[in-house]
């Protein structure tokens, strides 16, 4: 600010503390993204007070994940330790470490899936599904959450030049968020990579499969050490439609994990045990695939040795039988 006194000019500096809090909160903080808002909260006590406003974080979550604007999700988030601020910290960061003791998975009555799919900046699909986790059918069956029925399809709204965009391009330009919420432990985790780690076209049907994944370290009754949360989006090229959006959990043998073991794995994800440390999303998926192939090769080598041993024992047995038969 310039202050004029007589014929002299003096420049007077103004600190941020002199700016009215309403101006800061309305015209400055609302323009920040989540990480920047969290950083601003640690600068001083004034900003800490302003940046912890629940309404500010609620708007941040709604703009980032439209699915959080539903009544059920808002009701569950209201029970989080710090409301929407805690939910954002859980769902946004890939390696956010939780310092709370989680509820035993046997006490988890349901899991809420809040899913949003974007193409570039345009919203393609948003849905909230609640899955019960207590029945024997869920616990013993392979874990799978489907957001679309077999007859449901979603017309793909193309953002940009529709004539120059193929379905394969759309698969690569998709942005997906699949947030799992545990109402019992008041925790959430985003089990999807933001970008597709693999895009494949089926040789016969022409459908494009976009896969979004996250790697989870965990242990189950079957001594599973690493698992893969895999979200699959199936796209039809001719009609530009989304035909499948599903989530499954896969072990190192490529088998789909049942519901009970999946709850244990997802609890590890809720604790922050996600991804391969120090690598990106695509690298984590490729590392998982690499280790899975190495595991398969080791199993094949063991099976070949067993086959050779059985053959050897069989030949020895036949030799003894033939010898004594003479």
C-alpha positions in Angstrom: 0.0 0.0 0.0 1.3 3.5 -0.8 1.0 6.2 1.8 1.5 9.9 0.7 2.5 12.5 3.3 3.3 16.0 2.0 5.9 15.7 -0.8 7.4 12.4 0.3 6.3 8.9 -0.5 6.6 5.9 1.8 5.8 2.4 1.1 3.9 0.7 3.9 3.8 -3.2 4.0 0.8 -5.0 5.2 0.9 -8.5 6.8 -1.7 -11.2 6.1 -2.9 -10.8 9.7 -4.3 -7.4 8.7 -6.6 -9.0 6.1 -10.1 -9.7 7.4 -10.7 -13.4 8.0 -13.9 -13.4 5.9 -11.8 -12.3 2.9 -9.2 -15.0 3.5 -11.7 -17.7 3.9 -14.0 -16.6 1.0 -11.5 -15.4 -1.6 -8.2 -17.2 -0.8 -8.8 -20.5 0.9 -11.6 -21.6 -1.4 -9.2 -21.4 -4.4 -6.7 -23.9 -2.8 -6.8 -27.6 -3.4 -6.7 -30.1 -0.5 -2.9 -30.5 0.0 -2.4 -26.7 -0.3 -5.2 -26.1 2.2 -3.6 -28.6 4.7 -0.2 -26.9 4.2 -1.8 -23.5 4.9 -3.2 -24.8 8.2 0.3 -25.4 9.5 1.6 -21.9 8.8 0.1 -20.1 11.8 -2.6 -20.3 14.4 -4.9 -17.9 12.5 -4.7 -20.0 9.3 -5.1 -23.2 11.3 -8.3 -21.9 12.7 -9.6 -20.8 9.3 -8.4 -23.9 7.4 -10.2 -26.4 9.7 -13.6 -25.0 8.9 -15.9 -28.1 8.2 -17.8 -26.3 5.5 -14.6 -25.6 3.6 -13.5 -29.2 3.7 -17.0 -30.5 2.8 -17.0 -28.4 -0.4 -13.5 -29.6 -1.1 -14.6 -33.3 -0.9 -17.8 -32.6 -2.9 -15.8 -31.0 -5.7 -13.2 -33.7 -5.8 -15.6 -36.6 -5.4 -19.2 -35.8 -6.3 -20.4 -39.1 -4.8 -19.7 -37.7 -1.3 -22.6 -35.3 -1.8 -25.1 -38.1 -1.1 -27.0 -38.2 2.2 -25.7 -41.6 3.3 -22.0 -40.7 2.7 -22.4 -37.4 4.4 -24.0 -39.0 7.5 -21.1 -41.5 7.7 -18.4 -38.8 7.3 -20.0 -36.8 10.1 -18.8 -39.5 12.5 -15.2 -39.3 11.4 -12.8 -37.9 14.0 -12.5 -34.5 12.2 -15.4 -34.9 9.7 -14.7 -34.1 6.1 -11.1 -33.1 6.9 -10.3 -36.6 8.1 -12.1 -38.2 5.2 -10.1 -36.1 2.7 -6.8 -37.1 4.4 -7.8 -40.8 4.3 -9.0 -40.7 0.7 -6.6 -38.4 -1.1 -3.1 -39.5 0.1 -1.7 -42.8 -1.2 0.5 -43.4 1.8 -1.4 -41.7 4.6 -0.7 -43.5 7.8 -3.6 -43.9 10.3 -2.8 -43.7 14.0 -6.1 -45.1 15.2 -6.7 -48.7 16.2 -9.2 -50.1 13.7 -12.3 -52.1 14.4 -11.9 -55.8 14.1 -13.1 -56.9 10.7 -15.7 -59.2 12.3 -17.4 -56.0 13.6 -17.6 -54.5 10.1 -21.2 -54.8 9.1 -20.9 -53.1 5.7 -18.6 -51.3 3.3 -19.7 -48.3 1.3 -18.3 -47.7 -2.2 -18.2 -44.1 -3.3 -17.2 -44.2 -7.0 -16.5 -41.3 -9.5 -15.3 -41.7 -13.0 -14.1 -38.7 -15.1 -13.0 -38.2 -18.7 -10.5 -35.4 -18.6 -12.5 -32.8 -16.6 -16.0 -34.1 -17.3 -17.9 -36.4 -14.9 -18.9 -39.7 -16.6 -20.3 -41.7 -13.7 -20.9 -41.3 -10.0 -22.5 -43.8 -7.7 -22.7 -45.0 -4.1 -23.2 -48.7 -3.2 -23.4 -50.3 0.3 -22.3 -53.9 0.6 -23.2 -56.0 3.6 -20.3 -58.1 5.0 -21.9 -60.3 7.6 -23.6 -63.1 5.8 -22.0 -66.5 5.0 -22.6 -65.9 1.3 -20.4 -62.8 1.4 -17.7 -64.2 3.7 -17.2 -67.4 1.6 -17.8 -66.2 -1.9 -15.2 -64.3 -4.0 -15.3 -60.6 -3.1 -16.8 -58.6 -5.9 -18.7 -55.3 -6.0 -20.5 -54.5 -9.3 -21.9 -51.0 -9.8 -23.9 -51.8 -12.9 -26.4 -54.6 -13.6 -25.9 -56.7 -16.7 -28.6 -54.7 -18.6 -27.4 -51.3 -17.4 -25.1 -49.2 -19.7 -23.9 -45.6 -19.4 -23.6 -43.5 -22.5 -20.1 -42.0 -22.6 -20.1 -38.2 -22.7 -17.0 -37.3 -24.7 -15.2 -34.1 -23.7 -13.4 -32.6 -26.6 -13.4 -33.5 -30.3 -15.7 -36.6 -30.5 -14.7 -37.4 -34.1 -11.0 -37.8 -33.2 -11.4 -39.9 -30.0 -11.4 -43.6 -30.0 -12.7 -45.8 -27.1 -9.1 -46.9 -26.4 -8.1 -43.2 -26.1 -11.0 -42.8 -23.7 -9.8 -45.7 -21.6 -6.4 -44.0 -21.3 -7.9 -40.6 -20.4 -10.3 -41.9 -17.7 -9.7 -40.8 -14.1 -11.3 -43.0 -11.5 -11.7 -42.9 -7.8 -13.1 -45.8 -5.8 -13.3 -44.9 -2.1 -14.2 -47.7 0.3 -15.7 -46.4 3.6 -15.9 -48.5 6.8 -18.7 -47.0 8.9 -17.6 -49.1 12.0 -14.0 -47.8 12.2 -14.9 -44.3 10.7 -12.1 -44.7 8.1 -11.9 -44.5 4.3 -9.4 -45.6 1.6 -9.1 -45.0 -2.1 -8.4 -48.4 -3.6 -8.0 -47.2 -7.2 -5.1 -45.7 -9.0 -6.2 -42.4 -10.4 -5.1 -43.4 -14.0 -5.6 -46.8 -15.7 -2.5 -49.0 -15.2 -3.5 -51.2 -18.2 -5.8 -50.7 -21.2 -6.6 -53.7 -23.4 -8.9 -54.4 -26.3 -10.6 -57.7 -26.6 -9.6 -59.3 -29.9 -13.2 -60.6 -30.7 -15.7 -58.3 -29.1 -13.7 -55.1 -29.5 -14.5 -54.0 -26.0 -11.9 -52.1 -24.1 -10.9 -53.0 -20.6 -9.4 -50.3 -18.5 -7.8 -51.5 -15.2 -7.2 -49.3 -12.1 -5.3 -50.9 -9.3 -3.6 -50.5 -5.9 -1.3 -53.0 -4.2 -2.0 -53.8 -0.6 0.3 -55.5 1.9 -1.7 -57.8 4.2 -2.1 -61.2 5.9 -5.0 -63.6 5.9 -5.8 -67.0 7.1 -4.0 -68.3 4.0 -0.8 -66.4 4.8 -1.3 -63.9 1.9 1.4 -61.3 2.0 0.5 -59.1 -1.0 -2.9 -58.5 -2.7 -4.2 -56.4 -5.6 -7.4 -54.4 -5.5 -8.4 -54.2 -9.1 -11.2 -52.0 -10.6 -12.2 -52.9 -14.1 -14.1 -50.6 -16.4 -15.4 -52.1 -19.7 -16.1 -49.8 -22.6 -18.0 -50.5 -25.8 -16.3 -48.8 -28.7 -19.2 -48.7 -31.3 -21.8 -47.3 -29.0 -19.4 -45.4 -26.7 -20.9 -47.0 -23.6 -19.6 -48.0 -20.1 -20.9 -51.6 -19.6 -19.1 -52.7 -16.4 -17.6 -51.1 -13.3 -16.4 -53.7 -10.8 -14.0 -54.2 -7.9 -12.3 -57.4 -6.9 -9.3 -58.5 -4.7 -6.7 -60.8 -6.2 -3.9 -62.7 -4.5 -0.4 -63.5 -5.8 -1.7 -66.7 -7.4 -4.2 -64.8 -9.5 -7.2 -66.1 -7.5 -10.0 -63.9 -6.4 -10.0 -63.6 -2.6 -13.2 -64.4 -0.7 -15.1 -61.8 1.3 -13.7 -62.7 4.8 -10.1 -62.5 3.6 -10.8 -59.3 1.6 -12.0 -57.6 4.8 -8.6 -58.3 6.4 -6.8 -57.0 3.3 -8.9 -53.9 3.1 -8.2 -53.2 6.8 -4.5 -53.2 5.9 -5.3 -50.6 3.2 -7.3 -48.6 5.7 -4.2 -48.5 7.9 -2.2 -47.1 5.1 -0.4 -50.3 3.9 -1.0 -49.5 0.2 1.2 -49.6 -2.9 4.8 -50.5 -3.4 6.8 -47.9 -1.5 8.8 -45.4 -3.6 7.2 -46.2 -6.9 4.3 -44.9 -8.9 0.9 -46.4 -9.5 1.8 -48.1 -12.8 5.2 -49.3 -11.5 3.5 -50.8 -8.5 1.1 -52.8 -10.7 3.9 -54.0 -13.0 6.0 -55.0 -10.0 3.0 -57.0 -8.7 2.6 -58.7 -12.1 6.3 -59.4 -12.2 6.4 -61.0 -8.7 3.3 -63.0 -9.6 5.0 -64.5 -12.7 8.1 -65.3 -10.7 5.8 -67.1 -8.2 4.1 -69.0 -11.0 7.5 -70.0 -12.4 8.7 -71.3 -9.0 5.6 -73.4 -8.6 6.0 -74.8 -12.1 9.6 -75.8 -11.3 8.5 -77.5 -8.1 5.8 -79.3 -10.0 8.3 -80.5 -12.7 10.6 -81.8 -10.0 7.7 -83.6 -8.4 6.7 -85.1 -11.8 10.3 -86.3 -12.4 10.5 -87.8 -8.9 7.2 -89.6 -9.4 8.4 -90.9 -12.7 11.6 -92.1 -11.2 9.9 -93.8 -8.4 7.5 -95.4 -10.8 10.4 -96.7 -13.0 12.2 -98.1 -10.0 9.0 -99.8 -8.8 8.5 -101.4 -12.3 12.1 -102.5 -12.3 11.7 -104.3 -9.0 8.4 -105.9 -10.1 9.9 -107.1 -13.3 13.0 -108.4 -11.5 11.0 -110.4 -9.0 8.7 -111.7 -11.7 11.6 -113.4 -13.5 
